[in-house]
Amino acid sequence: MTQDPVSFASIDKSFTKHEVSFRDLSAHVVVQDVIDKARSVYDTPDASPPPSTISLGVDGSLRPRPICIVGAGVAGLYAAMILQDLGIEYEILESSDRIGGRIFTHRFNGQAGYNAPINTPARYDYFDVGAMRFPRIPFMERVFDLFGRIGINDLLIEYKLRTNNNLMYYNTKPPVTGFQSSAADDHFGISIESGGTVPNGYVAQGVDFWTGEVYDHYKDLFGALDTVALEKRQAVFERAWLELIKQDHHSVRGATGLYDMAFVESVLDSLDFDWPNPLQSTRPCHTQANPPGARHLNKKLEEWKWVCIDGGSDHIVHEMAKRLKVQPQLKQRVTKIVKCEYQTMLVIANGVEREYSHVISTIPLSCLGSIDLDGCDLLYSQKQAIRSLQYDSSTKVGIKFEGRWWEDETVMGSGRTIQGGQSSTDVPIRTCVYPSYGLKCPSPPGVLIASYTWAQDARRIGTLADSPGSEADKLLLELTLDNLAKLHGIPREKIPPVVDHFAHSWDNDEHARGAFALYGPAQFGHPDNAHSMFAAIKAPAADGLLHFAGEATSVHHAWVLGSLNSAWRAVYNALNGRPEKQKLLIERWGIPDEENEVHLKQLHLLAHYKVL
């Protein structure tokens, strides 16, 4: 594989300081491979930029047109912040009645909770239905740069990923802490000799050993980066990646029923959360208690700082919006996008036609597929990506009790109280997440994420996440309360009365239609296939006037970082033909670690000549 030396600048940065994730490096290799294969098959210009996309009015007159941003989630708001900073006009069209997208905080006390002072009970009457925790590791730097730009650093508090008294309840055995479980001999009775179905030897060796058998070969290949001279590391990385990508047609189990997750996704998760060095003694564990975006966490993670937003994650998007001179237009459902004759884009929202210079779509691909794009001349690979790039399911059930009974010894028993972290089980609620916020507040509200599920578990329990007061909703509440009692090893009667509850299935959300991207087999790419849906969706369509953003189009899908990176890329591509603006963009907003200008220009070229 021949690499342009410019394209691997971030690899040198990563190899010397471990500031870039393996996902970022992998993105460079995938895109470069697609570019190389296209060049070897098709006769395309080597470095000439595509034709300048000067926007004319419908009458052919030269006049400035704003850029349309579809979607007011974090990607759309970030794109708007960048455009505003560069002095470029924009409009944001949002189909929902709120901003934020999959950053969504539910408050049982409404707006009063948002404005309540820190450490007062009213402030903590909420739970985050969407994004709720942020790892403070260097390759997430762009996220924390955003926090600084919008002035919420003072709201960052520790997110307790695990605490000592977090519980595990499986196979109807009495609940135990994770430490007790690891010290016990098959406590949950899953081995054949205990009446279970798992071979005795598998249980005796433990889950870390067997996941290590799967991942360690690849982790050792990548880990060799730290054992060779700097000038040899690019070649070592390429060899490791090519060995891994051969398995991209394979799938693995990530949660109940999640057999269609790409093996590459699983290995990249493991590498990312063994960061910075995959060659360490602690191997990845793989439990339902792990976050969906971090399916293979290990004990090393507890040395890293995770944070959450005091008062709710939606402070992020509201503070972003406060800094915009042009506010998002809500309840504006886009139904059609068309490239016009004079290098403009026509967007139809709520039946009204609007004219723009470019369109940046930041909505989930699952929703984008419902918009008529026939007039945008998409590549087949882009149509395929919009139709089939995989999203996972997720459902959360939040309950407000009369008090935080899990922190109360009279309910839990002496020495068994829980502050923060999460407990896991094989009953339908699967994971229970305790608030990490309001821990210093006197008498905080008893709000608990009583159930956090994904994959098949989320789809099943999500069918009950119906309108409040419905029979399905009543069944969901009863099921959740019964499961909570079992998980905590207490009688149902000891759980205080329920004040209110709220359930949300992201699959059933018309504005999301899925929780987060989770690529399936062969969706990154394969050495025997010249095409990559991942690379195709990073390129513009409509002759450089339609741009795709959102976490699914980034290698960091399922993280806010992916939304930010993708928004930056979309803005960069929309500035084609305006090098002074692209230069200013880089000066003020940097370049995401997964991107580089050489690749972006080449993808733009390949898309223009329809060979991507």
Summary of the structure (lengths in Angstrom):
residues: 612
radius of gyration: 24.6
end to end distance: 17.8
largest distance: 81.0
contacts: 2119
relative contact order: 0.18
helix: 40%
strand: 17%
